Amino acid sequence: MASTAPSIRSPSAELRRSVVVPDGGRLFRRLFVFLGPGYLVATGYMDPGNWATALAGGSKFGTALLFVAVLSSLMAIVLQSLSARLGVGAGLDLAQACRAHAPYPVAVGLWLLAEAGIFATDLAEVIGTAVGLQLLFGLPLALGIVVTALDAFLVLAMERLGFRKIELFVVAMLGLIGVCFAAQLAMARPDLAEVARGLAPTRRFVSDPDMLYLGLGILGATVMPHNLFLHSFVVQTRAVAASTEKKREAVRFAVIDSALALFFALLVNGAILVLAAAAFHAHGYTQVAELGDAHRLIAPLLGEPLAATLFAVALIACGLNSTVTATLAGQIVMEGFIRLRLSPAVRRLVTRAIAIAPAIAVTLYAGESATARLLVLSQVVLSLTLPFAVLPLVLFTARRDIMGALVAPRRTTALAAAIAALIVALNGKLLWDALVV
């Protein structure tokens, strides 16, 4: 009997096993085929929300929060390795696994929290891209926020190119971002001794509520919950053979891919924080949290007009990249949890419309300066929703009945459980400070 399902293109139907994996050949050739998904994931680790938290942290505390960026990236490598293992080993993305193996009320709650995280991500993209358009072209911020809705057409164009082309687009944008920040760092000439000191943890992190708040913002902006859903899906775009040996190799290659990509993301995030410390904190500007203020101050402080242009170009590139990956993550979450299929462009328009409303309301009511606080708040929301993606991931990948022979090693599960416990503890401390103070 012919299917009566609506003919809406779905990530599961169109992208799973769409990239051919050579059966033999040299090791590097096989590894090359698996390079790409990690860079889609890395995009979420350097979106406009990261900029806001890194700029605020670097301007207020210098390089003192650099250790949080490093620790967050190391945590991300562990968690993303589990996400890749789930996708390859169980053939499920995290949303599907939650629906299949969690009690129904729990699955519904996890879905709502996942959607809240994606909304927070999209809110950051709206504000960041609009600010970039304002800085580069002089577009009013409120109008720029509305214009960001047009990126649905970018998603529509990208989905027609095939998944490998999407990966190449993302990598190209990441390369542009990296070049921009490398040039700005060269202009800033940061104190390397200060950078080294920032790699060591400080007790002030848990005693100072402001530092903890920004630190959790960096954590939420780095270890993003929607990336766990995204990665567990995108590794399935590779047509891996069914044998356990081939799947183990696929997991190894996926972990190498994500580790390399996240190391690059760490360099960019660290560069933003160090740039803020060298350009702003060192000159007495300790309250730079707005992207617009950073753009306005960076040229005179560094003595190079080009620095401001590079800043705006990198910001827009971040917004474009995040548009593609967040849309795909949103579709994966919606389809995996509730089996609702929308075209990526429609999904993008819906989520972008939801994000645009509060951004415009805050801009018109409280002024453009309030958007910076909204941007940092969105990253803290991501941190608060993160445990509800991490805990199911750790539990599912530790279960042999789900993972079979590719069940996570006990030491990896123990390390991931410790990371989850740390995230929960830090979030608890943040909520306690908010309620008591």
N, C-alpha and C positions, 0 to 999 in steps of 0.2 A: 504494500500500500504506500502510495506517495505521502511524503511528510507534509503536514499542514503548518509546520512552524513558519513564522514570518522570515522572509529572506533578508535578515539584517546581518551584516557582516560581524563576526564575533572574533575577538582575539584568539579564543580557543580553537575555533574552526579554521581560521586562516593562517595563524602563525605557528602553532605547535608543529614541531618537526619540519619546519619549512626550510631550514638550512642544512644542506647535505654534509655529512661527516664522512671523510674518506675512510675506507675500511683498513687500509694499510698505509705504507709510506713512512717518511721520516717523522720522528717525534715532533720536530718543530712545526712541520706542516699540519699535523693533527692539532697541536696546541693553537696554531693560528686561527683555525676554524672556531675555536671556543673563545677567542678574544673578542670582546664587544659587549656582552651583557653587563659586565662589571662597570663599564663606562656609563651605561644608562643608569645604573644604580648610583655611581659616583656623582652624577648630575644633581641628585637630591641632597648630596653632602656639601654642595657649594651654591645653593640657591640664594635669592635675595634675603631670606631669613637669616642665613649664615652671616651675610654681610652686616646686617643690623646688630646682631649679638656680638660679632667679632669687633666691629667698630666701637660699640659701646664699651665692651670689655677692655679693649686696647687703649682707648682714650682715658678711661677712668682708672684702670689699674695697671697700665703699662703692659709688660709681658707676663705679669703674674698669673694670668689665666691660660698661658700657652700650654701648660701641662694638662689642662682639661681637654684642649683640642687634641693633643697627642693621645691621652687616655681614651677619649671618645672614639678616635679612629681605630685604636687597637681593639676596643670592644666591638666596634662595627665589623671588623674583619672576622672576628669569631662568630658573631651572630649571622653575618651574611654567608659564612661557610655552611652554617646549619640550614639556612634558607635554600642554598643551592643543593645541599644534600637532600632536602625534602623533595624538591622538584624533580631531581634525577632519580632518587631512590624509590620514592613512593608514586611518582608520576602525578603528583597533586601540587597545586599551589596552596599557599597558606590559607586562603579563604575557603577553598574546597575542603581542605583538611578540617578546618573548624566546623564547617557544615556537616561533614560526614562523621566526625568523631567526638564532637562536643554535644552535651545535652541541648535541646532546642532553645530553651530560654537563655542559656549561656551564649549560644551561637548568635542569637539576635542581639544580645548586649554587645558582643564582640564586633558585630557588623556596624552597629551604631557608633561605637567608639572609633572604628576604622574610618568611617565616613567623616567623623569629627576631625580626625587627623588629616584627612585629605582636604577637607574644607580649610583647615588652618594652613596647610601647604599652599593651597590656591590663593588664599588671602595674601600670603607673603609674595607670591608671584605677581598678583595684581598690583600691589603697592610698589614692588621693586621695579617692574617693567614700566609702570607709569612714571615713576621718578626718573628712570633712565631716559624716557622719551622727553620729559621736561628738561632734563639737564642738557641733552644733546640737541634738541630741536626747539626748545622754548615752549612746548605744549603745556597749557595749564593742567595742573595735576588732576582735577576732577574730570576734565575731558580725556586725559590720558588713561584714566581708569576705565572709562567707557570704551575707548579705542581697543583696550586689551581684549575685549570680547571678540574682536576680529581674528584673534589667533586660532579660533576654531577652524578657519580656512587653512591655516598652516597645518593643523593636524590632519585635515581632510586630504591635503596634498601629500603629506608625508606617508599616510597609510597606503597610498597607491603605488609607492615606490618599492615596497618590499622591505622586510625587516632588516636585511643587511645594509640597505641604503640609509635607513633610519639610524643605525649604529654609526655609520660613517659621518652623517650629519652631526650627531652628538659629539663624536670625537673631534671633528673639525672645530666646533664651537668651544669645546674644552681647551683645545690647543690655542685658540684666540684668547681665551681668558687667561691661560697660563702665561702667554707672551706679554699681555697687558700688565699683569702683576709683577712679572720679572723686571720689566722696565721701570715700574714705579718703585720697586724695592731698590733698584740700582740708584735711582734718584734720591731716595730717602736716606741711604747709607746708615742703616740701623747699627746700634752698638751691639756687637756680637756677644760681649760679656753679659749684657742684659738679657739677650735672647737665651743664652745658656742657663742663666739663673731662672728664667721663666719656665724651664723644663722640670724644675723641682717643685713638688707639691708644697703648699703653705697651709699652716693651721688656720690662717685667717679665712680660708675658704668656707669652713663650717661655722666660724664665729661671727662672720660679717654677713648679715642677711642680703645686703646689696650684691656682694660678691657671689654668694650662693645663687641668688636669683639669676644673675647674668651667666654664671657657670652652668646652671641647668638650662638656660636658654641656648648656650653653646652645645650642650649635650643633646637637647631636643632638636637642634638644627643639624646636628651631625648624625646621630643614630636615629634616623627618621622611620617611624613605624610603617609608612606606606612602602618603603624600600624593601621590607621583609616580604611583603605580598608580591611586589614587582619581581624581585630576584627569583623567587621560587617558581614564577611563571616563565620568565625570559630564558632561563636555562633549558626549558623544554622546547625552545625553538630549534635546538640541535637534534637531528635525527640520529640518536644514539642507538646502537644495536642492543638487543634485549639481554645479552649475556651479562652476568654479574661482573666479569672482568672489564668489559667495555664501560659499564656504568661506573665502576670504581675509577677508571681512567677519566671519565667525564667529570666526576666530582673533583678529582685532583686538578684538572685543567680549569674548572670553574672557580675553584678556590684561588689558583694562581692569578686568573683573570681579575677577580674582585680585589685581591690583595694589591696588585699593581695599580689598579684604578683608584682604590681608596688611599694608597700612598700618595698618588698625584693629588687627590682631593685634600689630603692633609697639608701638602705643600701650599696649595692655594689658600686654604683656611688659615694656616699659620702665617702666610704672607699678608693676608688682610689684617690680622691681629697685630703683627709686628709693624706693618705700615702705619696702623693707627697709633701704636705706641711711639714710633719714631717721629711721625709727622705731627701728632696732636698732643699726646701725654707729655712728651719731652719739651714741648713749647708752652705748657700750662693750659692747654685746652682739654679739660677732663670730662666734659659733658657732651661730647660729640656722639650722638646716637642717630641723628638724622642723616640719611644718605645725601640729601641736598646740602647740608652743612659741610659734610666731608668733601663733597665736590667743590664747594665754594672755597674752602680753606686750603685744599691740598696744593693747588697751583702756587699761591704766594708763599706758603710754608716751604715747599720743595724748590721754589724758584724756577719751575718748569711749567709753562702753560699746557704743554702736551700731556702732563700728568692728569689733568682734569678730564681731557678728552678720552684718554685710555680708561679712566675710571668709569665713565658713562658707557663706553663701548662694551666693556666687560660686563657691566650690569645688564645691558640689554641682551647680550649673548647668554647670560645666566637665565634670564627670564624666558627666552625662546627655548632653551634646552629643557627647562623645567616644565614648560607647557607640554612638550611631547611626552615626557616620562610620567608626569602626574596624570595626564589623561589616560594613558595605558594602565597605570596603577588603579585609577578609579574604576575603569571598566572591569578589571580583574576582580576587584573587591565586590562590585555589584553583581557580576555574573557568578562568582564563586559562592557568595553567601545566599543570594536570593534568586539566582538563575534568571535575572532580568538582563536582556541583551539590548543595548542601544548602540547605534553607530558612534564611533569615537567623537565625531564632530558634534553630534547631539548631546552626548555626555558632557563634552567640553562647554557647550553653551549653557547647559543647566548648572554645572558647578561654578562656572564663571559668573553667571547671573547672581547666584547665591553669595559669592564672594564680593561682587561689585557693590551690593547694597550697603553693607556696613562700612566699606571703604569710603564710598561717596558720602554716607551720612556723617562719619567722623570728620572727613575733610571739610564739609560744608558747615558743620556745627561747631567743631572745636578748632578748626584751622589745620593747615598742612603740617604743622609741627606735631600734632597728635598722631599722625600716621606712623611716626617712628615708634611711639609707645605701643601702638597696635601691632606693629611688625614684631617687636620683641615678645609681646604677649602671645602672639601666634606660635612662636617657637617654644614657649613655656607650655602651652597647651599640648604641643607635640610631645614634649617630655612627659607630661602627665598621662597621655594615652599610650606611651611606649610600652609600659609593662604588659598591657593587655594584648600586645602582639608578640612580645618576647616570650612570655610564660607559655602560651600554647605551642610556640615553635620549639622551645626546649623540651616540653613534654612529648610532643608528637615524634620528634626525631630520636628520642630515647626509647621509643616503643618498637620492639621487634615485630609485633603483629602488623604495624603500619609500614615500617621501613625494610623488613626482611633482612637480607644479608648486609644491607648498607646502613644498619642502625648506627647511630653516632657512637664513637668510642666513649667509654665512661669518663675519661679525663676531660674530653671536650664538653660533655654534658655537665660535669662538675664545674668547669670554668664558666660555662654559659649560665649555669644556675647562680654562681657567685656574682656574675655581672647583673643578672636580673635582680638579685637581692640588693645590690648596691644602688641600682636605679630606683627601686622601691623605697629604700631608706632615704635617699636624697630627696625624692619627691615628698616623702612624709615630713622631712625636716622643713622643706619649703612651705608645705601647707600649714605646719605647726607655727612657723614664723608669721605667716599671713594671718592666722586666726588669733594668735596671742598678741602680736604687735599691731 
